[in-house]
Amino acid sequence: MSIDPPGTGSTVRRIMLGASLRRLREASGLDRAQAGFHIRASESKISRMELGRVGFKTRDVEDLLTLYGVVDDAERRALLEMVREANTPGWWHKYSAELPSWFTTYIGLEEAASVIRTYEVQFVPGLLQTASYARSVFQLGNPDASSERIERRVHLRMQRQERFTQKDGPRLWAVIDEAALKRTIGGREVMSEQLQHLLEVAALPNITLQVMPFRFGKHAAEGGAFSILRFPESDLSDVVYVEQLWGALYLDKREDIDPYLTAMEQLCVESTTPGGTVELIGGLLRKM
């Protein structure tokens, strides 16, 4: 795991603040050991701060800014405001009791992403699910969960979708394996509603929907589902998210990301065009 899951706060804000501190330190000609000595910390702590893997104390950041020669009041205020934002829990943390800690990391990244590309094998991607379909998925995976807890998770999923239906929302590019569309979840009525919903969101300008058809028995993503998140800040690398049964991988190193980018590009080439997707889903609806 390249990105450590946080307890609270904004994952992306921490990464951005850490990147800014690294640039300032390097511009001042200081190494991490010297910076750590100045705030009575170890070199490894400075490294973790610059990678956004720990929380930030206002006093530490103030002392580092002074060490790095940052005297402009506006610049200092902007960076110290980032400390406050990095330590402020996101709206989704009120659902933390219903979510595994490793997934709250993903939601934080998702909130900050400008482009999300995802490939899904078993189910319709969460950001494209109807409430009824999502409820059925949660019930399958959590048979002992109370109805109240299931409904809170459904509500969270619906809230996550709101950004993607707004006029200036982030871009979502989803490739769905044909098997997920033919696997009846929640019964025929629920599945019919879900397929109709996919036709509706496919018409939105910021959503691209493709289907990986059965005729490609062997394809570039046989390893399973994954998502690639891209951020508007040029300092932040893409993040690959790979969910597992009891955890997830967050990859942000170029050598780890590149194979997934290649696989995603190949998936998009081999999958249906957006027009072909509408035709395929329409055909499935007519057969139900």
C-alpha positions in Angstrom: 0.0 0.0 0.0 1.5 3.3 -1.1 -1.0 5.6 0.6 -1.6 5.0 4.2 -5.3 5.2 5.2 -6.0 8.2 7.5 -7.9 8.3 10.7 -9.6 11.6 9.9 -9.0 14.5 7.6 -8.5 15.1 4.0 -6.1 12.6 2.3 -5.6 14.8 -0.7 -5.1 18.0 1.3 -2.4 16.2 3.3 -0.6 15.1 0.1 -0.8 18.6 -1.3 0.5 20.2 1.8 3.3 17.7 2.0 4.3 18.3 -1.6 4.4 22.1 -0.9 6.7 21.6 2.1 9.0 19.3 0.1 9.4 21.9 -2.6 10.1 24.7 -0.1 12.7 22.5 1.7 14.4 21.6 -1.5 14.4 25.3 -2.7 16.1 26.3 0.6 18.9 23.7 0.1 18.1 21.8 3.3 17.8 18.0 3.7 15.2 16.1 5.7 17.5 15.6 8.7 18.1 19.3 9.0 14.4 20.0 8.8 13.6 17.3 11.4 16.2 18.7 13.8 14.6 22.1 13.6 11.2 20.8 14.8 12.6 18.2 17.2 11.6 15.3 14.9 13.3 12.5 13.0 14.2 12.5 9.3 11.6 9.8 8.8 8.9 12.0 10.2 9.7 14.8 7.7 9.6 12.1 5.0 6.1 11.0 6.1 4.9 14.6 6.3 6.1 15.3 2.8 4.3 12.2 1.5 1.1 13.2 3.3 1.1 10.1 5.4 0.8 11.7 8.9 -1.2 14.5 10.4 0.2 18.0 10.6 0.6 20.2 13.7 0.3 23.9 13.1 3.3 24.7 15.2 5.5 22.3 13.2 4.4 23.8 9.9 4.9 27.3 11.2 8.5 26.4 12.3 9.3 24.8 9.0 8.0 27.7 7.0 10.3 30.0 9.0 13.2 27.7 8.5 12.5 27.6 4.7 12.4 31.4 4.5 8.7 31.8 3.8 8.0 35.3 5.2 5.2 36.4 2.9 2.1 36.6 5.1 -0.3 35.6 2.3 1.7 32.5 1.5 2.0 31.5 5.1 -1.7 31.9 5.7 -2.5 29.8 2.6 -0.3 27.0 3.8 -1.5 27.1 7.4 -5.1 27.1 6.1 -4.2 23.8 4.3 -3.2 22.4 7.8 -6.7 23.2 9.1 -8.3 21.6 6.0 -6.1 18.6 6.2 -7.1 18.0 9.8 -10.8 18.5 9.2 -12.9 15.3 8.8 -14.7 15.0 5.5 -18.6 14.8 5.3 -18.3 11.0 4.9 -16.8 10.4 8.3 -20.2 10.5 9.9 -20.6 7.1 8.2 -17.4 5.7 9.6 -19.2 3.2 11.8 -20.6 1.5 8.7 -17.4 1.6 6.6 -14.1 -0.2 6.9 -11.2 2.2 7.6 -9.5 1.4 4.3 -12.5 2.5 2.3 -12.8 6.0 3.9 -9.4 6.6 2.2 -11.0 5.9 -1.1 -13.9 8.2 -0.6 -11.5 11.1 0.3 -9.6 10.5 -2.9 -12.8 10.2 -4.9 -14.1 13.5 -3.6 -11.0 15.3 -4.9 -10.6 13.5 -8.2 -11.4 15.2 -11.5 -11.4 12.0 -13.5 -12.2 8.5 -12.4 -11.7 5.5 -14.8 -13.0 2.2 -13.5 -13.4 -1.4 -14.6 -15.9 -3.6 -12.8 -16.5 -7.3 -13.2 -19.0 -8.5 -10.6 -21.4 -5.6 -10.2 -22.4 -2.3 -11.8 -19.9 0.3 -10.5 -21.1 1.8 -7.2 -21.2 5.3 -8.6 -23.7 4.1 -11.2 -25.9 2.0 -9.0 -29.6 2.7 -8.2 -30.6 2.6 -4.5 -32.5 -0.7 -5.0 -29.5 -2.3 -6.7 -27.1 -1.0 -4.1 -29.3 -2.2 -1.3 -29.4 -5.7 -2.8 -25.6 -5.7 -3.2 -25.1 -4.7 0.5 -27.5 -7.3 1.7 -25.7 -10.0 -0.2 -22.3 -9.0 1.3 -23.7 -8.3 4.8 -26.5 -10.8 5.5 -26.4 -10.1 9.3 -26.4 -6.3 9.0 -29.5 -4.5 10.3 -31.8 -2.7 7.9 -30.8 0.6 9.4 -27.1 0.0 8.7 -27.9 -1.1 5.2 -29.9 2.0 4.6 -27.1 4.3 5.9 -24.7 2.6 3.4 -27.2 3.1 0.6 -27.6 6.7 1.5 -23.8 7.2 1.5 -23.5 5.7 -2.0 -26.3 7.9 -3.3 -24.5 11.0 -1.8 -21.3 10.0 -3.5 -23.0 10.0 -6.8 -24.3 13.6 -6.6 -21.1 15.1 -7.8 -21.2 13.1 -11.0 -24.7 14.3 -12.1 -23.9 18.0 -11.7 -23.2 20.2 -14.7 -19.6 20.8 -13.9 -19.0 17.5 -12.1 -15.9 15.3 -12.5 -15.6 12.9 -15.4 -16.5 9.2 -14.9 -15.4 6.7 -17.5 -16.6 3.2 -16.6 -16.0 -0.1 -18.4 -18.4 -2.9 -17.2 -17.9 -6.5 -17.9 -20.9 -7.9 -19.7 -21.3 -10.5 -17.0 -22.2 -7.8 -14.4 -25.1 -6.7 -16.6 -26.4 -10.2 -17.1 -26.1 -11.2 -13.4 -29.6 -10.5 -11.9 -29.1 -8.7 -8.6 -32.2 -8.2 -6.5 -34.6 -9.7 -8.9 -35.9 -8.8 -12.4 -37.6 -5.5 -11.3 -34.4 -4.2 -9.6 -32.2 -5.2 -12.5 -34.5 -3.7 -15.0 -34.5 -0.4 -13.1 -30.7 -0.6 -12.9 -30.3 -1.1 -16.7 -32.6 1.8 -17.4 -30.6 4.0 -15.1 -27.4 3.1 -17.0 -29.1 4.2 -20.2 -30.0 7.5 -18.6 -26.5 8.3 -17.1 -24.8 7.3 -20.3 -26.4 10.4 -21.9 -24.7 12.7 -19.4 -21.8 14.7 -20.9 -19.3 13.8 -18.2 -20.0 10.1 -18.1 -18.7 7.6 -20.6 -20.0 4.0 -20.4 -18.6 1.0 -22.2 -19.1 -2.8 -21.9 -16.5 -5.5 -22.2 -18.3 -8.1 -24.2 -18.1 -11.9 -23.8 -16.6 -12.3 -27.2 -13.3 -11.2 -25.7 -12.6 -14.3 -23.7 -9.1 -13.1 -22.9 -8.5 -9.4 -22.3 -6.2 -6.9 -20.7 -7.8 -6.9 -17.2 -8.2 -10.5 -16.4 -6.8 -9.7 -12.9 -10.1 -8.1 -11.9 -11.7 -4.8 -11.1 -9.7 -1.6 -10.5 -10.1 2.2 -10.6 -7.7 5.0 -11.6 -8.2 8.4 -10.0 -6.7 11.6 -11.5 -6.6 14.9 -9.7 -6.7 18.5 -10.9 -3.5 19.4 -9.0 -0.5 18.7 -11.2 1.7 17.9 -8.2 -0.4 14.8 -7.4 0.1 11.5 -9.2 -2.7 9.3 -10.3 -3.8 6.7 -7.8 -4.8 3.2 -8.6 -7.4 1.6 -6.3 -7.7 -2.2 -6.2 -10.3 -3.5 -3.8 -10.0 -6.9 -2.1 -12.3 -8.9 0.2 -10.9 -7.4 3.4 -8.8 -4.5 2.3 -7.6 -2.5 -0.6 -4.4 -1.4 -2.4 -3.7 2.2 -3.1 -0.9 2.6 -5.7 0.7 5.9 -6.6 4.2 5.0 -7.8 4.7 5.4 -11.6 6.0 1.8 -12.0 2.8 0.5 -10.3 0.4 2.8 -12.1 1.6 2.3 -15.7 0.5 -1.4 -16.1 -3.0 -0.4 -15.0 -3.1 2.6 -17.4 -2.1 0.3 -20.2 -4.8 -2.2 -19.3 -7.4 0.5 -19.1 -6.5 1.8 -22.5 -6.7 -1.7 -24.0 -10.1 -2.3 -22.3 -11.5 0.9 -23.8 -10.3 -0.2 -27.3 -11.8 -3.6 -27.0 -15.1 -2.6 -25.4 -18.2 -1.4 -27.0 -18.4 2.2 -28.2 -20.8 4.4 -26.2 -23.3 4.0 -28.9 -22.8 0.2 -28.9 -23.2 0.2 -25.1 -26.7 1.8 -25.4 -27.6 -0.8 -28.0 -26.4 -3.7 -25.9 -28.1 -2.5 -22.7 -31.3 -1.8 -24.6 -31.2 -5.3 -25.9 -30.9 -6.7 -22.4 -33.8 -4.6 -21.2 -36.1 -5.9 -24.0 -35.3 -9.5 -23.0 -36.3 -9.0 -19.4 
